[in-house]
Amino acid sequence: MKNDSKTSKKQQVKNYLLKRGSITSWEAIEKFCATRLSAIIFNLKKEKHLIETKRITFTDKFGVKSSFAKYILIKK
């Protein structure tokens, strides 16, 4: 997905959700240099977009349990 510097990070994330259906913070950083994905999702929710947060739990290479959020667009 092309990163257009004239498009806001919020719009880029919204377009990505509409096309792909979900996004993680790692994807947002890699694709849009967006480091505050939770704030972007908060603002999209305020605009009445239905977005579910799913916690993904994993064990890292050091054996430490951790988790991250996966944001899923709920289509009407």
C-alpha positions as CSV (number, residue, x, y, z in Angstrom):
1,M,0.0,0.0,0.0
2,K,1.5,3.3,-1.1
3,N,2.3,5.8,1.6
4,D,1.1,9.2,0.3
5,S,2.8,12.0,2.4
6,K,-0.3,14.3,1.8
7,T,-2.6,11.8,3.4
8,S,-2.9,11.8,7.2
9,K,-1.9,8.8,9.2
10,K,-5.5,8.4,10.3
11,Q,-6.7,8.3,6.7
12,Q,-3.9,5.9,5.8
13,V,-4.9,3.5,8.6
14,K,-8.6,3.8,7.8
15,N,-7.8,3.0,4.1
16,Y,-5.7,0.0,5.2
17,L,-8.5,-1.3,7.5
18,L,-11.0,-0.9,4.7
19,K,-8.8,-2.9,2.3
20,R,-7.2,-5.5,4.6
21,G,-9.8,-5.7,7.5
22,S,-7.3,-5.5,10.4
23,I,-4.0,-3.9,11.5
24,T,-1.4,-4.2,14.3
25,S,0.9,-1.6,15.6
26,W,3.8,-3.3,13.9
27,E,2.1,-3.0,10.5
28,A,1.2,0.7,11.2
29,I,4.9,1.4,12.1
30,E,6.2,-0.4,9.0
31,K,3.8,0.9,6.5
32,F,2.9,4.5,7.7
33,C,5.5,5.3,10.4
34,A,2.5,5.6,12.7
35,T,3.7,5.0,16.3
36,R,0.4,5.9,18.1
37,L,-2.0,3.4,16.5
38,S,-4.2,3.2,19.6
39,A,-4.8,7.0,19.4
40,I,-5.7,6.7,15.7
41,I,-8.1,3.8,16.4
42,F,-9.7,5.8,19.3
43,N,-10.3,8.7,16.8
44,L,-11.8,6.3,14.2
45,K,-14.1,4.9,16.8
46,K,-15.2,8.4,17.7
47,E,-16.2,8.8,14.0
48,K,-18.5,5.8,14.5
49,H,-16.3,3.1,12.8
50,L,-16.9,-0.2,14.5
51,I,-13.4,-1.6,15.4
52,E,-12.8,-4.6,17.7
53,T,-9.6,-4.9,19.7
54,K,-8.3,-8.5,19.9
55,R,-5.4,-9.2,22.3
56,I,-2.9,-11.6,20.8
57,T,-0.7,-13.4,23.4
58,F,2.7,-14.9,22.5
59,T,5.9,-16.0,24.1
60,D,9.0,-14.1,22.7
61,K,12.4,-15.7,21.9
62,F,13.5,-15.1,25.5
63,G,10.5,-17.1,27.0
64,V,8.7,-13.9,28.2
65,K,4.9,-13.9,27.7
66,S,3.6,-10.7,26.1
67,S,0.7,-9.5,24.0
68,F,-0.2,-6.9,21.4
69,A,-3.5,-5.6,20.0
70,K,-4.9,-6.4,16.6
71,Y,-7.6,-4.0,15.5
72,I,-10.3,-5.5,13.3
73,L,-12.8,-3.5,11.3
74,I,-16.4,-4.7,11.8
75,K,-18.2,-4.3,8.5
76,K,-21.9,-3.3,8.8
